[in-house]
Amino acid sequence: MRDMLKRIVLVIFVLLVLTAISGFFYMQKHPLEGSKSGKILNLLSQPSK
């Protein structure tokens, strides 16, 4: 019973890590342009003249 619980927790942990990694790479390719944080980042990344 205890080994089964350890295996279930390990599988859930691995799935969460994979989800976080894939979400990170997805956000790198498709940044949020409608959100406020995206606009702030765009303003900060533009070179000032």
C-alpha positions, 0 to 999 in steps of 0.5 A: 500500500505504501509503495503504491502511494509513493508511486502515485505521488511520484507520477503526479509530481512528474506530470506537474513538472512536465506541465510546467516545462511545456507551459513555459515553452508555450509562453515563450512562443506565444506571449500574452499580448492582451494582458497588462504584464505583456504591455509593461514588458513591451514598453520596457523592452522598447529602446528609448529615443 
